[in-house]
Amino acid sequence: MFSRPGYRRLWAARTASAWGDAVATVALSLLVLDLTGSGLGVAGVVAAEIVPVLLLAPFAGVVVDRLSPVKVMVAADVARILLAAALPLAAGSVPAIYALAFGMSAASAFFNPAAASVLPALVDEEELIAANSGIWTAAVLSQIVLAPAAGVVVALIGYGPAFWINAASFAASAAVLARLRLPRPPAEAARAGWWHQAREGVAVLAGHRVLRALAAGQALAALSAGATGALLVVLIRQRLGMGPAGYGIALACIGAGAALGPLLLTRLVSDPRRPAFIFGPYLLRAAVDAVLALVRVPALALGSLAGYGVGTSTGAVTFNSLLQAETPPKARGRVFAAFDLIWQLGRLASIALGGLLADAAGIAAVYAAGAVLLAAAALIGRAGLAGHRPPPKENP
């Protein structure tokens, strides 16, 4: 993969952004918690990051398909530079922090589908799994290494430097991407009206058997993962009886598994259409959720969370690779943006429903429901891919 200059640039840009995000995410949560003194205040940051995707995803997908995705990424990075650099100036105002977080997420709503649409133009189809694995692994390792370091930065020199690091990471990303040249530029969408193009993107997704199956799987997985991820701290503290250190260990176990997953995957498979490797990770995560719903032994629960990390990373890599391989080039921006929308809608609904279920029936019920949803996602996805043959390749 790294022998391809275009992929090296995309990987370097995504990795630089991941470094800054790892630092800024921790700093932003700590800052809002300091200012508000409540978990609800921190939840407001999450909401400020989800809402822009819900509002802008359809429009962002059309922009990516109409314009150069590289230019869209650079423009998004420039916007994020300005917003991240403004965060230290707004450090005393919670509404201003929410507004800036909203703006940064809005820029990301354009950047992410553009980045996903660029990758298939940089590598061959049989290289998609390795290419996605490289980007994913760098992001996970950044989180594992830099998230703890962010706490040290905040404790020693304050919040401002953490946000400036994030701004610098976006500047590095923009500088690298500005020189990215695509050997196979993505095909431009027809120059119809914006609303017509948005509806056309929905029609592409709805009319494609594999994309429909992936969308259904994505929705069910989001309904599971939103609640189980957000309420992991409740499981660790209340069901397993572990303190704050235990929560940190749990996150480390997930991170270690997530880093290991792509390394194993690239040794086992290169075909992005093999059902066992695409939907098997859902079953692995369903099994882990079932274990967490049933056991109270910390060692067993923590060990299973490492397996959850493996399932999360391998599932993300193979899912994205199949999505990139199957989506018609002219509609990639709109389809990828639609999947972002599905994920965030499911995640938001899951957090709300999961909180209600935890209060009504206990945290174990949340993980049992998560296991059922993930198993259903695996079965639906597998059925959608059964007997499928890849479409003929389109010329860019």
C-alpha positions, -999 to +999 in steps of 0.1 A: +000+000+000+026+025+010+044+021-024+015+042-038+022+079-033-015+088-033-023+063-006+007+075+015-007+111+013-042+101+023-029+079+051-006+106+064-035+132+064-059+109+081-033+099+107-024+135+114-061+143+120-064+113+143-035+126+164-052+159+169-086+144+175-073+120+202-059+150+221-088+174+216-116+148+224-102+143+259-095+180+264-130+190+253-147+165+275-127+175+305-132+212+298-170+209+296-171+188+327-151+214+346-174+242+334-207+224+339-199+199+366-223+174+350-224+145+327-253+161+309-230+189+299-206+164+284-235+147+266-243+181+251-209+179+232-219+145+218-252+159+207-234+189+191-213+165+171-242+143+160-267+169+149-246+184+121-243+150+104-281+145+106-287+179+090-259+180+064-252+145+053-275+145+022-262+179+011-226+169+018-229+138-004-241+158-033-212+183-029-186+155-029-201+140-060-203+173-079-169+187-069-134+174-065-134+153-033-098+164-027-108+200-027-137+192-004-113+176+021-089+205+020-117+230+024-131+210+054-096+209+070-092+247+066-126+252+083-115+229+111-082+247+116-101+280+122-126+264+145-101+244+165-079+275+169-109+294+182-116+269+210-091+284+235-107+318+230-141+303+239-129+282+268-150+300+294-183+298+275-202+265+273-226+277+245-196+289+224-178+255+229-210+237+217-212+260+187-175+254+178-180+216+183-210+218+160-190+236+133-161+211+135-185+182+131-202+200+102-169+202+084-163+165+092-196+157+076-181+168+043-146+155+049-155+119+058-176+109+026-150+127+005-122+106+021-141+074+016-148+082-020-111+090-027-097+057-015-111+034-043-094+058-068-060+053-051-059+015-048-072-016-066-103-034-053-082-063-039-062-038-020-091-021-002-090-042+029-053-036+034-057+001+027-086+006+051-067-015+077-037+008+075-059+039+081-079+022+109-049+009+127-032+043+127-063+059+142-067+033+169-030+034+179-033+072+180-062+069+204-044+044+226-012+064+229-024+100+228-056+099+248-037+093+281-011+119+270-039+144+265-048+143+301-012+150+310-011+180+286-042+194+302-030+189+337+005+205+331-002+233+306-039+237+303-066+233+276-053+258+251-023+238+238-045+207+234-068+226+210-039+242+192-024+207+187-057+198+170-056+229+148-020+220+138-031+185+129-057+198+105-032+222+090-008+192+084-037+172+068-046+201+045-010+206+034-006+170+026-040+167+008-034+198-013-007+179-032-028+147-036-033+138-073-057+110-081-045+085-107-082+075-113-103+105-105-138+096-093-165+100-119-185+132-116-222+130-110-245+144-137-251+182-133-287+179-122-303+200-095-292+195-059-325+180-047-327+157-077-291+145-071-299+139-034-330+118-043-309+100-070-284+090-043-312+075-022-325+056-052-290+041-058-289+028-023-325+016-023-321-002-056-289-020-049-294-053-031-260-054-013-262-017-003-297-023+011-284-052+032-254-031+044-277-002+053-299-025+073-269-040+091-255-006+098-288+006+113-291-025+136-254-023+146-258+014+154-288+007+176-267-018+195-234+000+197-247+035+207-261+023+240-235-004+249-206+020+242-221+049+261-232+027+291-200+007+294-190+028+324-223+017+341-216-019+334-180-016+348-190+003+379-224-012+389-224-048+375-187-057+378-180-035+409-148-020+395-137+016+401-125+043+377-093+024+370-114-006+359-131+016+333-097+026+320-086-010+318-118-019+299-111+008+273-075-004+270-087-039+264-110-027+236-083-006+221-057-035+222-082-057+204-091-030+179-054-025+170-048-063+166-079-069+144-067-053+112-032-069+115-049-104+116-074-095+089-048-085+063-031-119+067-064-137+062-083-120+034-080-096+005-115-101-011-139-075+003-169-096-006-163-127+016-194-128+039-176-146+068-152-117+072-178-090+066-205-101+089-187-126+111-175-096+133-211-088+141-215-123+155-183-119+175-195-087+190-230-102+197-213-130+216-193-105+236-224-085+245-241-118+256-212-126+278-213-091+294-250-095+300-245-128+318-212-127+337-201-108+368-164-119+368-142-089+359-114-110+343-138-127+320-156-095+311-123-077+303-110-105+282-142-105+262-139-068+256-106-074+238-126-097+215-151-069+210-123-046+199-112-072+173-148-075+161-152-037+159-120-031+139-123-061+115-160-054+109-153-017+102-125-025+077-144-052+058-177-033+058-161-001+045-142-021+019-173-038+005-192-005+005-164+011-015-162-018-039-200-020-045-210+017-047-211+031-082-183+057-086-207+085-096-227+082-064-200+074-038-202+107-020-240+105-016-240+068-006-212+073+020-229+103+034-262+083+037-243+056+057-229+083+080-265+095+085-278+060+092-250+055+118-256+087+136-294+083+137-291+048+150-265+059+176-286+087+188-317+065+191-297+038+208-283+061+235-318+074+244-335+039+243-305+023+261-307+048+290-344+041+294-339+003+292-311+005+318-332+024+342-362+001+337-346-034+335-310-030+344-277-027+325-276-064+317-308-060+296-290-033+275-262-057+266-287-086+259-306-064+235-273-053+219-264-090+213-298-096+196-295-066+174-259-075+163-269-111+155-298-098+134-274-074+116-252-104+107-281-125+095-296-097+074-262-088+059-253-124+051-287-129+034-282-098+013-248-109+000-258-146-007-253-154-043-242-119-052-218-114-080-197-082-083-208-057-109-187-050-140-161-023-133-170+012-145-144+033-162-137+065-142 
